[in-house]
Amino acid sequence: MKRLTLAVKVAETVMPKSSLDYIPNALLNITISRMIAIEGKTKTAILLSTLSEMIREGVDPENRGPVRIS
């Protein structure tokens, strides 16, 4: 997480300010595409649904650390 966060900060310094709002969505799309490639569509949907429910219930990975969803 720390290395990825650093990489995002570096990307923010070289990207035009008008593109910075797209970074979170791009990272999410890349992550989901890789999850589908590795886990398959059904398993990815289940994992994301579980994560969605956990977030709704108040889980905060920023403060708690990595969240186990499998």
C-alpha positions as CSV (number, residue, x, y, z in Angstrom):
1,M,0.0,0.0,0.0
2,K,2.8,2.4,0.9
3,R,4.6,1.9,-2.4
4,L,1.4,2.2,-4.4
5,T,0.5,5.4,-2.5
6,L,3.9,6.8,-3.3
7,A,3.5,5.9,-7.0
8,V,0.1,7.7,-7.1
9,K,1.7,10.8,-5.5
10,V,4.5,10.7,-8.2
11,A,1.8,10.3,-10.9
12,E,0.0,13.3,-9.5
13,T,3.2,15.4,-9.9
14,V,3.6,14.6,-13.6
15,M,0.0,14.6,-14.7
16,P,-1.9,17.7,-15.7
17,K,-4.0,19.0,-12.9
18,S,-7.1,18.6,-15.1
19,S,-6.5,14.8,-15.1
20,L,-6.0,14.3,-11.4
21,D,-9.7,13.6,-10.7
22,Y,-9.5,10.6,-13.0
23,I,-6.8,8.7,-10.9
24,P,-9.0,7.0,-8.4
25,N,-11.4,5.7,-11.1
26,A,-8.5,4.6,-13.2
27,L,-7.0,2.7,-10.3
28,L,-10.3,1.1,-9.5
29,N,-10.9,0.0,-13.1
30,I,-7.3,-1.5,-13.3
31,T,-7.9,-3.3,-10.0
32,I,-11.3,-4.8,-11.1
33,S,-9.9,-5.8,-14.5
34,R,-7.1,-7.7,-12.8
35,M,-9.4,-9.3,-10.3
36,I,-11.7,-10.5,-13.1
37,A,-8.6,-11.9,-15.0
38,I,-7.4,-13.8,-11.9
39,E,-10.6,-14.6,-10.0
40,G,-13.2,-14.6,-12.7
41,K,-16.4,-12.5,-13.0
42,T,-18.5,-14.4,-10.4
43,K,-15.9,-14.5,-7.7
44,T,-15.0,-10.8,-8.3
45,A,-18.6,-9.8,-8.0
46,I,-18.9,-11.7,-4.7
47,L,-15.8,-10.1,-3.4
48,L,-16.9,-6.6,-4.3
49,S,-20.4,-7.2,-2.9
50,T,-18.8,-8.4,0.4
51,L,-16.5,-5.3,0.5
52,S,-19.5,-3.1,-0.3
53,E,-21.4,-4.5,2.7
54,M,-18.4,-4.1,5.0
55,I,-18.0,-0.4,3.9
56,R,-21.7,0.1,4.5
57,E,-21.2,-1.3,8.0
58,G,-18.4,1.1,8.8
59,V,-15.2,-0.7,7.9
60,D,-12.5,1.8,7.0
61,P,-9.3,0.4,5.4
62,E,-7.6,3.8,5.7
63,N,-7.7,3.5,9.5
64,R,-7.9,-0.2,10.1
65,G,-5.5,-1.5,7.6
66,P,-6.0,-4.2,5.0
67,V,-9.5,-5.7,4.9
68,R,-9.9,-9.5,4.5
69,I,-12.8,-10.2,2.2
70,S,-12.2,-13.7,1.1
